Amino acid sequence: KSLNENFSYEGFQNKIDNQKCFASVAYIDIYNFSNKIKDYSVEEVRDYLSEYYSVVLKYIKRYNGQIDKIMGDGIIVVFSTVFGEISSDKKASKNCILCCKECIEELYGTDYEVKAAIGEGTLFFCKIGVEGIYDECSCIGHPLTIAYRLENIADRNQILLMENTQLASLVKNSGDSIDLRYWEQEETIELLKGIGKTKVHNLQY
């Protein structure tokens, strides 16, 4: 509430319904979450997540992201020109990586250390569900699949993204526009479910 911001798609419903647009999708979640909370009461889990949300939502707001879903500690965030606050596809990619980067840097060494995975490409923004029973504004597309698959193999304080993408090129050639002086970068070959062997760009803080 202190952020005074509604991150849902509902306010964009008329604008984004049945729209295709480039997007960068980030999946951010707490490293080893299940083990960290295994002895917590439900009230302690609530308070733990509230502290975590207060950090991550701050950066989502700063970089004009919109939340697609929150699943406990897992947050799916979309950065796209479709919402009107980001001026270009390149800016969407840059905002996405900066949001993930700053979340990891702030939470480093705390009980809330996170990992992040990013997919990018065309998303279809639409209503999903069954009209009159349950429906919501959401998005469909390959970038979501990529983010989910990369999240499964991401490690502590790490950002994973696909090699040979606009985002990977931006990260590798960012110069001073993205401060990565404390980050290590490498390329690996990973076997992703439903995708197969593919090159992954790894940023490790």
C-alpha positions as CSV (number, residue, x, y, z in Angstrom):
1,K,0.0,0.0,0.0
2,S,2.9,2.4,0.7
3,L,3.8,2.2,-3.0
4,N,0.4,3.7,-3.9
5,E,0.4,1.7,-7.1
6,N,-1.8,-0.8,-8.8
7,F,0.4,-3.2,-10.7
8,S,-2.4,-5.4,-12.2
9,Y,-3.4,-5.3,-15.9
10,E,-7.0,-4.3,-15.1
11,G,-6.4,-0.6,-15.6
12,F,-5.1,-1.4,-19.1
13,Q,-8.0,-3.8,-20.0
14,N,-9.4,-1.8,-22.9
15,K,-6.0,-0.8,-24.2
16,I,-4.3,-4.2,-24.2
17,D,-7.1,-6.6,-24.9
18,N,-6.2,-8.7,-28.0
19,Q,-2.9,-6.8,-28.6
20,K,0.4,-8.3,-29.7
21,C,3.6,-6.6,-28.6
22,F,7.3,-7.2,-27.8
23,A,7.9,-7.7,-24.1
24,S,10.7,-8.7,-21.7
25,V,9.3,-11.0,-19.0
26,A,11.1,-11.5,-15.7
27,Y,10.5,-14.3,-13.3
28,I,11.9,-13.3,-9.9
29,D,11.7,-15.6,-6.8
30,I,13.5,-16.3,-3.5
31,Y,16.3,-18.8,-3.6
32,N,15.6,-22.0,-1.6
33,F,12.2,-20.5,-0.5
34,S,10.6,-23.8,0.6
35,N,13.5,-24.7,3.0
36,K,13.7,-21.2,4.4
37,I,10.0,-21.2,5.5
38,K,9.6,-24.8,6.4
39,D,9.4,-24.1,10.1
40,Y,7.5,-20.8,9.9
41,S,3.9,-20.3,11.0
42,V,1.5,-19.0,8.4
43,E,1.7,-15.6,10.0
44,E,5.5,-15.7,9.8
45,V,5.4,-16.6,6.1
46,R,3.0,-13.7,5.5
47,D,5.4,-11.3,7.3
48,Y,8.4,-12.7,5.5
49,L,6.8,-12.3,2.1
50,S,5.7,-8.8,2.9
51,E,9.3,-7.7,3.6
52,Y,10.3,-9.4,0.3
53,Y,7.5,-7.7,-1.7
54,S,8.4,-4.3,-0.3
55,V,11.8,-4.5,-2.0
56,V,10.9,-6.1,-5.3
57,L,7.8,-4.0,-5.9
58,K,9.8,-0.9,-5.4
59,Y,12.0,-1.8,-8.3
60,I,9.1,-3.0,-10.5
61,K,7.6,0.4,-10.0
62,R,10.8,2.3,-10.7
63,Y,11.3,0.5,-14.0
64,N,7.7,0.6,-15.1
65,G,7.0,-3.1,-14.9
66,Q,3.5,-4.6,-14.7
67,I,2.9,-7.8,-12.7
68,D,1.3,-10.7,-14.5
69,K,1.2,-13.0,-11.6
70,I,2.3,-13.4,-8.0
71,M,2.6,-17.0,-6.8
72,G,3.9,-16.9,-3.2
73,D,7.5,-15.8,-3.7
74,G,7.4,-16.1,-7.4
75,I,6.6,-12.8,-9.3
76,I,6.1,-12.6,-13.1
77,V,6.8,-9.1,-14.3
78,V,6.2,-7.8,-17.9
79,F,8.1,-4.8,-19.4
80,S,6.6,-3.5,-22.6
81,T,5.6,-0.5,-24.6
82,V,2.0,-1.7,-24.6
83,F,1.5,-0.1,-21.2
84,G,2.5,3.3,-22.5
85,E,5.2,4.1,-19.9
86,I,8.2,2.5,-21.8
87,S,9.2,4.2,-25.0
88,S,10.9,1.4,-27.0
89,D,11.5,-2.3,-27.1
90,K,15.1,-1.7,-26.2
91,K,14.0,0.3,-23.2
92,A,11.8,-2.6,-22.2
93,S,14.7,-4.9,-22.2
94,K,17.0,-2.5,-20.3
95,N,14.3,-1.8,-17.7
96,C,13.8,-5.6,-17.2
97,I,17.5,-6.3,-16.6
98,L,17.9,-3.3,-14.3
99,C,14.9,-4.3,-12.2
100,C,16.3,-7.9,-11.8
101,K,19.8,-6.6,-11.1
102,E,18.8,-4.1,-8.4
103,C,16.6,-6.6,-6.7
104,I,19.5,-9.1,-6.5
105,E,22.0,-6.4,-5.3
106,E,19.8,-5.1,-2.6
107,L,18.8,-8.5,-1.3
108,Y,22.3,-10.0,-1.5
109,G,23.5,-11.5,1.8
110,T,20.0,-11.3,3.4
111,D,17.4,-13.9,4.2
112,Y,15.6,-12.9,1.0
113,E,18.3,-13.6,-1.7
114,V,16.7,-14.0,-5.1
115,K,17.3,-15.4,-8.5
116,A,15.8,-14.2,-11.8
117,A,15.1,-15.5,-15.3
118,I,14.2,-13.5,-18.4
119,G,12.4,-14.3,-21.6
120,E,11.7,-11.9,-24.4
121,G,9.8,-11.7,-27.7
122,T,6.2,-11.2,-28.8
123,L,3.4,-11.6,-26.2
124,F,-0.4,-11.7,-26.9
125,F,-2.2,-9.6,-24.3
126,C,-5.8,-10.8,-23.8
127,K,-8.5,-12.0,-21.4
128,I,-8.1,-15.6,-20.3
129,G,-10.4,-18.0,-18.5
130,V,-14.2,-18.6,-18.8
131,E,-16.4,-15.6,-19.2
132,G,-18.9,-15.2,-16.4
133,I,-17.1,-17.7,-14.2
134,Y,-13.5,-16.6,-14.0
135,D,-11.5,-14.4,-16.3
136,E,-8.6,-12.0,-16.0
137,C,-6.3,-9.9,-18.2
138,S,-3.1,-11.8,-18.8
139,C,-0.6,-12.6,-21.6
140,I,0.4,-15.6,-23.6
141,G,3.6,-16.4,-25.5
142,H,7.0,-17.9,-25.8
143,P,8.8,-15.4,-23.5
144,L,6.8,-16.7,-20.6
145,T,7.8,-20.3,-21.4
146,I,11.5,-19.2,-21.6
147,A,11.2,-17.4,-18.2
148,Y,9.6,-20.4,-16.5
149,R,12.2,-22.9,-17.9
150,L,15.2,-20.7,-17.0
151,E,13.9,-20.1,-13.5
152,N,14.0,-23.8,-12.9
153,I,17.8,-23.9,-13.4
154,A,18.7,-20.4,-12.0
155,D,20.9,-20.3,-8.9
156,R,21.3,-17.8,-6.0
157,N,22.0,-14.2,-7.0
158,Q,21.9,-15.1,-10.7
159,I,20.1,-13.8,-13.8
160,L,19.6,-16.2,-16.7
161,L,18.5,-15.1,-20.2
162,M,18.7,-16.6,-23.7
163,E,21.8,-16.1,-25.7
164,N,21.4,-14.6,-29.2
165,T,18.7,-12.2,-28.2
166,Q,18.3,-8.4,-28.1
167,L,18.7,-8.5,-24.3
168,A,21.9,-10.6,-24.3
169,S,23.4,-8.2,-26.9
170,L,22.4,-5.2,-24.7
171,V,23.9,-6.8,-21.6
172,K,27.2,-7.6,-23.3
173,N,27.5,-4.2,-25.0
174,S,26.0,-2.0,-22.3
175,G,29.1,-0.1,-21.5
176,D,28.3,2.3,-18.6
177,S,24.6,2.3,-19.2
178,I,24.2,-0.9,-17.1
179,D,26.7,-1.1,-14.3
180,L,27.8,-4.7,-14.2
181,R,31.3,-4.2,-12.6
182,Y,30.5,-6.6,-9.8
183,W,28.8,-9.2,-12.0
184,E,30.4,-12.2,-13.8
185,Q,29.1,-13.2,-17.2
186,E,29.4,-16.5,-19.0
187,E,27.6,-18.6,-21.7
188,T,26.5,-22.2,-21.1
189,I,24.7,-24.9,-22.9
190,E,21.6,-25.9,-21.0
191,L,18.9,-28.6,-21.7
192,L,15.5,-26.9,-21.2
193,K,12.3,-28.9,-20.9
194,G,10.3,-28.6,-24.1
195,I,13.0,-26.4,-25.8
196,G,16.1,-28.7,-25.9
197,K,19.7,-27.7,-25.8
198,T,20.2,-24.0,-26.0
199,K,22.8,-21.3,-25.3
200,V,22.1,-19.4,-22.0
201,H,23.7,-16.2,-20.9
202,N,24.4,-16.2,-17.2
203,L,25.0,-13.1,-15.0
204,Q,26.2,-13.9,-11.5
205,Y,26.5,-11.4,-8.7
